[in-house]
C-alpha cells in the first residue's frame, strides 16, 4: 500500500514539475490555436455584409460543410471533457451520455431538419409566427432560446475554467473565475465580428481538429494495450476500485429507485433535446435547400457517431492508465480526465507529454469557443430578429439596426454567462449540458412539432407549452441537487434547498410541455387558421416559397 502510494505521488510530482517546466511551450501552442481561430473570425467578418450573412452565413454552405459545422457545434466540452470524465469515473453508466447524444440525432433528422429549413428564415420564432399571433409567440420563442442557450453556455464555461487552470497551474477560485471571464470576452468578440460565417468556419476547423485529436489519443490508448479492448476494459475495471460492476449498468444510475428514475429522466432529455436546441436549429438555415439540410444531418450523424465510439477508449483509457483518485484530484467531476490522459500518453515529465497535453487542451478550448459562439449567436439572433425587430419595432427595423441589436445582445448574454459560469466551475459539464437538453425538450420541441404537424394548435397552446415547459424545467433544476445539497458538485456549496430528488427534470417537464400545448389549444377561444396551416404544411414538406 505504502509503495503504491509513493509511486502514485511520484507520478503526480513528475506531472506537476513537467507542466511547470514546459509551461512556456504549452502556453505558446495554446495561443497559436486561439490566434488562428480569431484570424478566421476576422476574415469571415469582412465578408459579413447583410442580415442573411450574419444570421445564416448567406446560405452558402454545402451539405458536407454544414454537417461538419453541425458536428463541431454539437461535439462540445460536454462530449470531449464531460463524457470522458463520466466514463472514467462511472464506467458503463458514463457511456450512456454518448448513446443518448447520438440517438437524439434521429429525432432531429426524421422530424425537424427538413420542415424547419423550409418553413423559417433565421430563427425558431419564424416558424411559430407563421400561423400564430406574431408578437406573443416571437417573445416566447426569444425568451426560451436565450434561457436554453445560457444553460448550455454554463457547461462550456465550466469546461474552459478546468482546461485553462490545468494548463496554467491555477488552483485559486479567483483565477478560475478570471479564466471564465476571459472565455466570455473571447466569445463576444467571435460573434460580434464574425457572425454566422465566422462561427461556421471556426466550427468546421474545430471539428476536424477534435476528430484528429480523439483519433490520435484512441490509437495511443489501444497501442498501450496491444489493441486488445478486453485488456483495456479489464484494467479499467480493476483500477476503478469497483471491479466488474464498473462495466455493468447501475454504478451511477441503479443503486436506488431515485437514481433509476434519474437515468430515465436523463435518457428522455438527451434523446428529445437535440431537436429543440436553438444553436442546432439555426444551423439548418445556413444551407441553400432542405435537401442539403437533410444531407448535412446525415454527415453529422456519421462524424458524431465515429467520435462517440472513440469516447469509449478515452474514458476507459483514463480509468485504466490514470485512475479515478488522480482524476478527481484535478477536478471532482472528472472534467480534466481527457487532458490528463493526453499528458500520460505523451509521457509524463517529457516534452512529448507537454506537447500532447497542450495540443489536446487547445483543441478542447477551440471546441468550447466554437460552441459558445454558436450558442451566443443563436440567442442574440433570436433577441434581435424576434424580440427587437418584430415585437419592439413591429417589423420596421432596418437590417443595420437589427444587426446592431444582435451585437448588443451578444455582449449582454456574454456577461450573464460569465457570472453564472463562475458558479458552475466544479460541475460535470456533461451533466450541465443534459440540463440544457431537458429545458430545450420541454419548451421548444413540443411547440415546434405541434406547429408543424397539428392543425388545431393555437397561439395560446404555443404560449402555454413554451412558458410552461420552460418554467417547470427551470424551477425543478433550481430545487434539484444540481444547484444545492451536494457539497462537492452543486453550484451553491454549503446550502441545501433541494426538494426535487432528480438531477434532471426531463421526466416531469417534457411530458408537461406537450400536455400544456395540447390543453392550451383545446381551451383556446381562438379559431386556428386552417388556410395558414395548409400553406405551412405545403411549404414545410415541399420547400415551395422557402427563403
C-alpha positions in Angstrom: 0.0 0.0 0.0 2.8 2.4 1.0 4.8 1.6 -2.1 1.8 2.1 -4.3 1.1 5.4 -2.6 4.7 6.7 -3.0 4.7 5.7 -6.7 1.4 7.5 -7.3 2.8 10.6 -5.5 5.9 10.4 -7.6 3.9 10.4 -10.8 1.9 13.4 -9.6 5.1 15.3 -8.7 6.6 14.5 -12.1 3.5 15.6 -13.9 3.5 18.9 -11.9 7.1 19.6 -12.5 6.8 18.7 -16.2 3.9 21.0 -16.7 5.7 23.8 -14.9 8.9 23.2 -16.8 7.1 23.1 -20.2 4.6 25.8 -19.4 6.0 28.4 -21.9 5.7 25.8 -24.7 2.2 24.8 -23.6 1.1 28.5 -23.5 2.7 29.2 -26.9 0.9 26.3 -28.6 -2.4 27.3 -26.9 -2.0 30.9 -28.0 -1.4 29.8 -31.6 -4.7 27.9 -31.7 -6.7 30.8 -30.3 -5.0 33.3 -32.6 -5.7 31.1 -35.6 -9.5 30.9 -34.8 -9.6 34.6 -34.2 -7.9 35.1 -37.6 -10.6 33.0 -39.3 -13.3 35.1 -37.5 -11.9 38.4 -38.6 -11.5 37.1 -42.2 -15.2 35.9 -42.2 -16.3 39.1 -40.5 -15.1 41.1 -43.5 -17.5 39.2 -45.7 -20.5 39.6 -43.4 -22.5 42.4 -45.1 -26.2 41.6 -44.7 -28.5 40.2 -42.1 -28.6 37.0 -44.1 -24.8 36.8 -43.8 -24.9 37.5 -40.1 -27.7 35.1 -39.2 -27.4 32.3 -41.8 -23.9 32.7 -43.4 -25.5 33.9 -46.6 -27.0 30.3 -47.0 -23.8 29.4 -49.0 -22.6 26.3 -47.1 -22.7 22.9 -48.7 -24.3 19.8 -47.0 -20.9 18.4 -46.1 -19.6 21.8 -44.8 -22.7 22.3 -42.7 -22.6 18.7 -41.5 -19.0 19.3 -40.3 -20.1 22.6 -38.7 -23.1 20.9 -37.0 -20.9 18.2 -35.6 -18.5 21.0 -34.5 -21.4 22.7 -32.8 -22.6 19.5 -31.1 -19.3 17.9 -30.0 -18.9 20.4 -27.2 -16.9 20.4 -24.0 -19.6 18.0 -22.7 -18.7 15.5 -25.4 -15.0 15.7 -25.1 -14.3 16.5 -21.4 -17.6 15.6 -19.7 -18.2 12.2 -21.3 -14.6 11.1 -21.0 -14.7 12.1 -17.3 -18.1 10.4 -16.7 -16.9 7.1 -18.3 -13.6 7.3 -16.3 -15.5 7.6 -13.0 -18.7 5.6 -13.7 -17.8 3.2 -16.4 -20.8 1.8 -18.3 -23.2 4.4 -16.8 -21.0 7.3 -18.1 -21.1 5.9 -21.6 -24.9 6.4 -21.6 -24.3 10.1 -22.4 -22.6 9.1 -25.7 -25.5 6.9 -26.7 -28.2 9.4 -25.8 -26.4 12.3 -27.6 -26.1 10.2 -30.7 -29.6 8.7 -30.8 -31.0 12.2 -30.4 -30.0 13.0 -34.0 -32.5 10.5 -35.4 -35.3 12.7 -33.9 -33.8 15.8 -35.4 -33.3 14.1 -38.8 -36.8 12.5 -39.1 -39.0 15.2 -37.6 -37.3 18.6 -37.6 -34.4 19.3 -40.0 -36.1 19.5 -43.4 -39.5 21.0 -42.4 -37.8 23.7 -40.3 -35.4 24.6 -43.1 -38.4 25.0 -45.5 -40.6 27.0 -43.0 -38.3 29.6 -41.5 -35.8 32.3 -42.3 -33.4 32.8 -39.4 -34.9 31.6 -36.1 -37.4 29.1 -34.5 -39.7 32.1 -34.0 -40.2 32.5 -37.8 -41.8 29.0 -37.9 -44.1 29.6 -34.9 -45.1 33.1 -36.0 -46.2 31.8 -39.5 -49.7 30.7 -38.3 -49.9 32.3 -34.8 -50.1 35.8 -33.5 -46.7 37.3 -34.1 -45.8 39.3 -31.1 -46.6 37.0 -28.1 -45.2 33.9 -29.9 -42.0 35.6 -31.0 -41.5 37.0 -27.5 -41.9 33.5 -26.0 -39.6 32.0 -28.6 -36.9 34.6 -27.9 -37.1 34.1 -24.1 -36.9 30.3 -24.5 -33.9 30.5 -26.9 -32.0 32.8 -24.6 -32.6 30.7 -21.5 -31.7 27.3 -23.2 -28.6 28.9 -24.6 -27.5 30.3 -21.2 -27.9 26.8 -19.6 -25.7 25.3 -22.4 -23.2 28.2 -22.0 -22.7 27.3 -18.4 -21.3 23.9 -19.3 -18.8 25.4 -21.8 -17.7 28.0 -19.3 -17.1 25.3 -16.6 -15.1 23.2 -19.1 -13.0 26.2 -20.1 -12.2 27.0 -16.5 -11.0 23.5 -15.8 -8.9 23.3 -19.0 -7.0 26.6 -18.8 -6.5 26.4 -15.0 -5.0 22.9 -15.6 -2.6 24.3 -18.2 -1.6 27.4 -16.4 -1.4 25.7 -13.0 -4.1 27.9 -11.5 -5.7 26.5 -8.4 -7.3 29.5 -6.8 -11.0 30.2 -7.2 -10.3 33.8 -8.2 -8.0 32.6 -11.0 -10.6 30.2 -12.3 -13.3 32.9 -12.3 -10.9 35.1 -14.3 -10.5 32.4 -16.9 -14.3 32.1 -17.3 -14.4 35.9 -17.8 -11.7 35.7 -20.5 -13.6 33.0 -22.4 -16.7 35.1 -22.2 -14.8 38.1 -23.7 -13.4 35.9 -26.5 -16.8 34.6 -27.3 -18.3 38.1 -27.6 -15.5 39.0 -30.0 -16.1 35.9 -32.1 -19.8 36.6 -32.6 -19.9 40.4 -32.9 -17.1 40.3 -35.6 -17.7 37.0 -37.4 -21.5 36.4 -37.3 -22.6 33.0 -38.7 -19.9 32.9 -41.4 -17.1 33.2 -38.8 -18.8 30.9 -36.4 -19.3 28.2 -39.1 -15.7 28.3 -40.3 -14.4 28.0 -36.7 -16.8 25.1 -36.1 -15.6 23.3 -39.2 -11.9 23.7 -38.4 -12.5 22.7 -34.8 -14.5 19.5 -35.8 -11.6 18.3 -37.9 -9.1 19.1 -35.1 -11.2 17.4 -32.5 -11.7 14.2 -34.6 -8.0 14.1 -35.3 -7.1 14.6 -31.6 -9.5 12.0 -30.5 -8.3 9.6 -33.2 -4.6 10.0 -32.1 -5.5 9.5 -28.4 -7.6 6.4 -29.2 -4.8 4.9 -31.2 -2.2 5.6 -28.4 -4.6 4.1 -25.7 -5.2 1.0 -27.8 -1.4 0.7 -28.5 -0.7 0.6 -24.7 -3.0 -2.5 -24.6 -1.7 -4.1 -27.9 -5.1 -3.3 -29.4 -6.8 -5.7 -27.0 -10.0 -4.0 -26.0 -10.8 -6.7 -23.4 -7.5 -5.9 -21.7 -8.3 -2.2 -21.7 -11.7 -2.8 -20.1 -10.4 -5.3 -17.6 -7.6 -3.0 -16.4 -10.1 0.0 -16.2 -12.5 -2.1 -14.1 -9.6 -3.3 -11.8 -8.1 0.2 -11.3 -11.6 1.8 -10.8 -12.0 0.1 -7.4 -15.4 -1.2 -8.4 -14.3 -4.4 -10.2 -16.8 -6.0 -12.7 -19.5 -3.5 -11.6 -17.6 -0.8 -13.4 -18.5 -2.5 -16.8 -22.2 -3.1 -15.9 -25.2 -0.8 -15.6 -26.1 0.6 -12.2 -22.9 2.2 -10.8 -24.3 5.7 -11.0 -27.9 5.0 -12.0 -29.3 2.0 -10.2 -28.3 2.0 -6.6 -31.7 3.4 -5.5 -35.2 3.9 -7.0 -34.4 7.6 -7.3 -31.2 7.1 -9.4 -33.2 4.7 -11.7 -35.7 7.5 -12.3 -32.8 9.9 -12.8 -31.5 7.6 -15.5 -34.9 7.6 -17.3 -35.1 11.3 -17.0 -31.7 11.8 -18.4 -32.4 9.4 -21.3 -35.6 11.2 -22.3 -33.9 14.6 -22.1 -30.9 13.5 -24.2 -32.9 11.8 -26.9 -35.5 14.6 -27.3 -33.3 17.7 -26.5 -31.3 18.0 -29.7 -34.3 18.7 -31.9 -35.1 21.7 -29.7 -31.6 23.2 -29.2 -31.6 26.7 -30.7 -27.9 26.7 -31.8 -28.5 23.4 -33.7 -31.9 24.6 -35.2 -30.3 27.7 -36.7 -27.7 25.6 -38.5 -30.4 24.3 -40.8 -30.8 27.8 -42.2 -27.2 28.1 -43.4 -27.7 25.7 -46.4 -29.4 26.6 -49.7 -32.1 23.8 -49.7 -34.0 21.5 -47.5 -32.3 18.5 -49.2 -28.9 19.9 -48.2 -30.3 20.3 -44.6 -31.2 16.6 -44.6 -27.9 15.6 -46.1 -26.0 17.7 -43.6 -27.7 15.9 -40.7 -26.6 12.6 -42.3 -23.0 13.8 -42.4 -23.3 15.0 -38.8 -24.6 11.6 -37.6 -21.6 9.8 -39.3 -19.0 12.2 -37.9 -20.5 12.4 -34.4 -21.1 8.6 -34.3 -17.4 8.0 -35.0 -16.4 10.4 -32.3 -18.6 8.9 -29.7 -17.2 5.5 -30.4 -13.8 6.9 -29.6 -15.0 8.2 -26.2 -15.0 4.6 -25.1 -11.2 4.4 -25.5 -10.7 7.9 -24.0 -12.9 7.3 -20.9 -11.9 3.7 -20.1 -8.3 4.6 -21.1 -8.3 7.4 -18.5 -9.7 5.0 -15.9 -7.1 2.3 -16.7 -4.0 4.4 -17.0 -4.6 7.3 -14.6 -7.2 6.0 -12.1 -10.2 7.7 -10.5 -8.4 9.2 -7.5 -5.9 11.2 -9.6 -8.7 12.3 -12.0 -10.8 13.6 -9.1 -7.8 15.3 -7.5 -7.6 17.6 -10.6 -11.4 18.1 -10.8 -14.1 16.4 -8.7 -16.5 16.0 -11.6 -13.8 14.3 -13.9 -13.7 17.1 -16.5 -9.9 17.0 -16.6 -9.7 13.3 -17.5 -9.0 13.8 -21.3 -6.2 16.3 -20.9 -4.6 14.2 -18.1 -4.8 11.2 -20.4 -3.1 13.2 -23.2 -0.2 14.1 -20.9 0.2 10.4 -19.8 0.1 9.1 -23.4 2.8 11.6 -24.5 4.9 10.8 -21.4 4.6 12.4 -18.0 7.6 14.7 -17.4 8.6 14.7 -21.1 8.4 17.3 -23.9 6.1 14.9 -25.8 3.7 14.8 -22.9 3.7 18.6 -22.6 3.1 19.0 -26.4 0.3 16.4 -26.5 -1.3 18.0 -23.4 -1.1 21.4 -25.0 -2.5 20.3 -28.4 -5.4 18.3 -26.9 -6.2 21.1 -24.5 -6.0 23.7 -27.2 -8.4 21.6 -29.4 -10.8 21.3 -26.4 -10.5 25.0 -25.9 -11.2 25.7 -29.6 -14.2 23.3 -29.2 -15.5 25.4 -26.3 -15.1 28.7 -28.1 -16.8 27.4 -31.3 -19.8 26.0 -29.4 -20.0 29.1 -27.2 -20.0 31.3 -30.3 -22.8 29.2 -31.9 -24.9 29.4 -28.7 -24.4 33.2 -28.3 -25.2 33.7 -32.0 -28.5 31.7 -31.6 -29.6 33.7 -28.6 -28.6 37.1 -29.9 -30.2 36.4 -33.3 -33.4 35.4 -31.6 -33.4 38.6 -29.5 -32.6 40.9 -32.5 -34.8 39.2 -35.0 -37.8 38.1 -32.9 -38.0 40.4 -29.9 -36.3 43.7 -31.2 -37.2 43.7 -34.9 -40.7 42.1 -34.8 -42.0 42.8 -31.3 -40.4 46.1 -30.2 -40.0 47.7 -33.6 -43.1 45.9 -35.1 -41.2 44.9 -38.3 -40.0 48.4 -39.1 -36.3 47.9 -38.1 -33.7 48.2 -40.8 -31.2 45.3 -41.3 -28.4 47.6 -39.9 -30.5 48.3 -36.7 -31.3 44.6 -36.4 -27.6 43.5 -36.6 -26.7 46.3 -34.1 -29.3 44.9 -31.7 -27.8 41.4 -32.2 -24.3 42.6 -31.3 -25.5 44.4 -28.2 -27.5 41.3 -27.2 -24.3 39.3 -27.6 -22.5 41.5 -25.1 -25.3 41.2 -22.5 -25.7 37.4 -22.9 -21.9 37.0 -22.6 -22.0 39.0 -19.3 -24.7 36.8 -17.9 -22.9 33.6 -18.9 -19.7 34.8 -17.3 -21.4 35.4 -13.9 -23.3 32.1 -13.9 -20.3 30.2 -15.3 -18.2 31.3 -12.3 -20.6 29.4 -10.0 -20.7 26.3 -12.2 -16.9 25.7 -12.4 -16.8 22.5 -10.4 -19.8 20.7 -12.0 -19.6 17.9 -14.6 -20.0 19.5 -18.0 -21.9 16.6 -19.5 -24.5 16.8 -16.7 -24.8 20.6 -17.2 -25.5 20.1 -20.9 -28.1 17.4 -20.1 -30.0 20.2 -18.2 -30.0 22.4 -21.3 -31.3 19.4 -23.3 -34.1 19.0 -20.8 -35.1 22.7 -21.0 -35.0 22.6 -24.8 -37.1 19.4 -25.0 -39.6 20.8 -22.5 -40.1 24.3 -24.0 -39.1 24.2 -27.7 -39.7 20.7 -29.0 -43.4 20.4 -28.2 -44.1 23.8 -29.8 -42.1 23.1 -33.0 -43.8 19.7 -33.5 -47.3 20.9 -32.8 -46.7 23.9 -35.2 -45.5 21.7 -38.0 -47.9 18.8 -37.6 -51.1 19.7 -35.7 -53.7 21.9 -37.4 -55.7 22.6 -34.1 -52.6 24.2 -32.5 -53.2 27.8 -31.4 -51.3 30.8 -30.1 -52.5 30.0 -26.5 -51.3 26.4 -26.9 -47.8 27.7 -28.0 -47.5 30.1 -25.1 -48.6 27.5 -22.5 -46.2 25.0 -24.0 -43.2 27.3 -24.1 -43.6 29.1 -20.8 -45.0 26.0 -19.0 -42.2 23.8 -20.2 -39.6 26.5 -19.5 -40.9 27.4 -16.0 -41.3 23.7 -14.9 -37.9 22.6 -16.1 -36.0 25.7 -14.7 -37.8 25.6 -11.3 -37.2 21.8 -10.9 -33.5 22.4 -11.8 -33.2 25.2 -9.2 -34.6 23.0 -6.5 -32.6 19.9 -7.5 -29.2 18.5 -6.1 -27.5 20.2 -9.1 -27.9 23.6 -7.6 -27.7 22.9 -3.8 -27.4 20.0 -1.4 -24.3 18.2 -2.8 -21.1 19.6 -1.1 -18.8 18.6 -3.9 -20.6 19.2 -7.2 -23.5 21.6 -6.5 -23.5 25.1 -7.9 -24.0 26.6 -4.4 -22.0 24.7 -1.8 -22.8 24.9 1.9 -26.6 25.4 1.4 -29.4 22.9 0.8 -32.8 24.0 -0.5 -33.2 20.9 -2.8 -36.6 19.3 -2.6 -36.7 17.8 -6.1 -34.8 14.5 -5.8 -33.8 14.1 -9.5 -30.7 15.7 -11.1 -32.5 16.1 -14.5 -36.1 17.4 -14.7 -36.9 15.8 -18.1 -39.2 13.1 -16.8 -41.6 15.6 -15.4 -41.1 18.8 -17.5 -41.1 17.3 -21.1 -44.5 15.5 -20.9 -45.8 18.6 -19.1 -44.6 20.8 -22.1 -46.5 18.6 -24.5 -49.6 18.4 -22.3 -49.8 22.1 -21.8 -49.6 22.8 -25.6 -52.4 20.3 -26.2 -54.7 21.6 -23.3 -53.9 25.2 -24.1 -55.0 24.7 -27.7 -58.2 22.9 -26.8 -59.2 25.5 -24.3 -58.4 28.4 -26.6 -61.2 30.6 -27.9 -59.1 31.4 -31.0 -60.0 29.5 -34.2 -56.9 28.0 -35.8 -56.3 29.5 -39.3 -56.6 26.3 -41.3 -55.6 28.1 -44.5 -52.3 29.2 -42.9 -51.8 25.6 -41.6 -52.3 24.2 -45.1 -49.8 26.8 -46.5 -47.2 25.9 -43.8 -47.8 22.1 -44.5 -47.1 22.5 -48.2 -44.1 24.8 -47.5 -42.6 22.6 -44.9 -42.9 19.4 -47.0 -42.0 20.7 -50.4 -40.0 23.9 -49.8 -42.2 26.0 -52.1 -41.7 29.6 -51.2 -38.9 28.9 -48.7 -36.2 31.6 -48.3 
